[in-house]
């Protein structure tokens, strides 16, 4: 594996062709989030596929700007460590003080993860959708947030995913073609 030639912020470990970085929830917590919280200096900017990035607050960028600034392969999500910003008792998920924000859709039941035979932690996974009524990207982004509340209230691991855009015109056209093909096939069978 080699390092890609980009600036330090977006430099990543290149994964050989044919391989994808698609860890499950258990692997994300066990091999990335837990070590990051218990030993913050273990990861550098370019030796893991999970990078540090501001996703919330005044230094954050919109999801498509983040998406475009990091290399990825088709079908891959992006993974980041980020710090939550608290305002009083609440966590703020505003982006750059603008109208864009992450809206929580749901929270999964707690997930028990075995770090080793003697250590078990409970992780929380929340799912957010990007909301900005003034943007074409409104509702087009998903964010999965993994946390270990018993170890850290602020450090989380996030998985950024671009939603597939559903185009109703295309699906209607495909349905029409399928119905047309089926009716043509039935006529041919009757004629035999």
Order of alpha helices (4+ residues) and beta strands (2+ residues): alpha-alpha-beta-alpha-beta-beta-beta-beta-beta-beta-beta-beta-alpha
